[in-house]
Amino acid sequence: MIGFIGIGIMGSRMAGRLQNAGESLVIYNRTKAKANLLIEKGAKWADSPRDVGEQTDIVFTMLANPQAVDAVAYGADGLLDGLKPGSLWVDSSTISPAQSKALAKAASEKGVHFLDAPVAGSTAPAEKGELIFFVGGDAGDVETARPLLNIMGKAVQHKGPNGSGTAMKLVNNLMLGQAVAAFSEAVAFGESLGLEKEGLIASLLSGPTAAPILHFKQKKVMDGDFENADFKVSSIYKDMELASEEAYAHNFALPISNLVKSLYGLVKQQGEGEYDFAAIYSLLKK
């Protein structure tokens, strides 16, 4: 049996991939209604994170923020109270390397193996099993998890010891936030010069700066459809804040990233934190 905790916008799709591949799941989510589809298809509901740990040998967590991860790990009826010696916990949440290392240490003290394995990719790659996993932890544990990671993703990149996966995720999302902000500014600037929007976007995406994420976001920027979020403003802001905190701890300046982060903060301040992070286009167009 495989445990999965965190049946949100990403976790539901990742767990769905495992279920569709024939894996038996024990699942938990703070809001049970979000898990109903998986339950209807045969997943077993657990009453707490501890209950998940007690019934499984490998548990995946995909949670919204560092606070949610700590609540699941250490809270009343927490996961660490239920995990069995020799079991494996794979955390795909985006948190700090320091927090990942602390979780690994707490797990190790109970004889539990731990991998930090955050992902690159949002809802569409999650549905298609095309996520990229950045993994930190023991090489043997990576091989134990690999068959399941391969169901959910197209690549498993072992970056080093615990904390390395989350470090890579922060670096990745720092660049992700910058790329979408730069694209949005370029489109808004081009429009201000009288360029037709559709053709402007087509030209930008035909050149050397056309990263895959920009192709993915072009329709949202073109149509102004930001309310249906693939990745929220609040999420990119949180990730860039984590990167900023990590940089401060290592005495490393992030001048470009911190400026871009403040722009996402303004979008969030406007009440659009739940919108797709491409909503930064609307701010830059004003």
Secondary structure as UniProt FT lines:
FT   STRAND          2..5
FT   TURN            9..10
FT   HELIX           11..20
FT   TURN            21..22
FT   STRAND          25..28
FT   HELIX           32..35
FT   HELIX           36..40
FT   TURN            41..42
FT   STRAND          44..45
FT   HELIX           49..55
FT   STRAND          58..61
FT   HELIX           66..74
FT   TURN            76..77
FT   HELIX           79..82
FT   TURN            85..86
FT   STRAND          88..91
FT   HELIX           97..108
FT   TURN            109..111
FT   STRAND          113..116
FT   STRAND          119..120
FT   HELIX           123..128
FT   STRAND          131..136
FT   HELIX           139..152
FT   STRAND          153..160
FT   TURN            162..163
FT   HELIX           164..192
FT   TURN            193..194
FT   HELIX           197..204
FT   TURN            205..206
FT   TURN            208..209
FT   HELIX           212..223
FT   HELIX           233..249
FT   TURN            250..251
FT   HELIX           255..267
FT   HELIX           268..272
FT   TURN            273..274
FT   HELIX           277..279
FT   HELIX           280..285
//
